[in-house]
């Protein structure tokens, strides 16, 4: 099974006690009102800035990513400053558009249907997205 297929399955049903990336128990105590929130591992954890981009849209703000997935993402995607060739402003919309170079430096597809995503199979850069 490819990563995108696995993410699509998790996107369909992700209970709050399961990690939306791997499907294992996430160990977060926040969804349960009967548990002590102060003792939850995620309260004091530092999360990679791009972690949310890995989570399927339907699971965002519903389920916490488990500690193992947070640690796996952290070293794989160190934060790098954006360079002058990483984005441009679309004159017609005023929105910032990331270039294919930026996406390749980032190292993965975020699933947001980006205009210049190098991972979309068989689709050249699209105009107006």
N, C-alpha and C positions, 0 to 999 in steps of 0.2 A: 504494500500500500504506500502510495506517495504521500509526502507531507501535506500537500493541499487537500487530498482526499481525507486524511486523518483529521485535519483541522475542520473540514466541512462537517464530518460526523460529530465532532465535539461541539461545533457551532450550533447544531440542532438541539442538543440537550446537555447542559452543563450545570449540574446541581452546585449550590454554593460551597459544599464541603469538598468538592473535587477540583483539582487543578485544571484549568481550561487548556493547558498545553499538553500534559501527559495523561490526564484522566485519573491519576492517583489521588489519594486523600491529601489535601493541602495543609492540614494541621492548623488551619486558622480557626481561632475561637470566636471571631467577630460575628459570624452568622447566628450563633446560639446565644440567646439572652440569658441562659442559665449558667454560662461559663464565665470565668474571670478574664475579662478583656486585657487586663494589664499584663497577664502572663503569656500572651500570645507572642510567638516568635516574630511576627511581622510588624509589631508595634515599634520596635527599635531597629528594624532592618533598613539597609540602604539598598535601593533598587536602581538598576540601570535606567537612564533617562528614556531609552527606547523600548523598555519592557512592554509597555502598553501596545506597541505596534505588533508584537508577537501574538497577542490575545485575540481570538476571533471576536468580531464586533458584537455578536449576540451575548457573549460572556463578559464583556467589559462592565465593570462596576457590579457584577453579580457574584463572581467567584475569584478568590485569591490564587495567585500562582504559588506553587509549592516552593519550598526552600531549595530543593535540588534543581529545579528549572531556573530559578533566579541565579544560582551559582553557575549553572551551565551557560547562561546567556552573558553574564558579566565578563568573563575573560574572552569570550568569542567576539564580542563587539565593543572593544574599548572606545571611549568617546574620542572623536577626532574633530578638531575645529573645521568648520566649513571654509572652503577656499572660494576665490572669486569665480571659478568655473563650475561651482556646485549648484548654483541656482540662478534664476533670472526672474524679473517681474513681468508678468503678462500685461502688456499695455492695454488690452481690451477689458480685462477683469480686475487688474490691480493686484492679483494674487501672486504669491511666490511659487515658482515652478521649479522642482528639482530636476537636474539634468541626469542623463544616464550615467555619467561619470560619478555623480554623487551616490546614486543607487548602488553602483558597483563597489564604491568605497564602503558603503553601509553594509553590504554583504548578504542581503536577503530581501525577498519580496514582502512588503508589509500587507498586501492584500487590499490596498485602497484604490486599485485601478489607476495608478499614477500614469501620467501622460508619457513619460519617457522610461517606463519600467523595462529593464533589459531581460526580465524573467517571464514576461508574457509571451507564450509560445506563438510564433507565427504572426505576431502583430508588430508592424513598424511603429515608430513614434507617431502618436496620434495628435492631430490638431484639435483645439477647442475643448480638451478635457480638463 
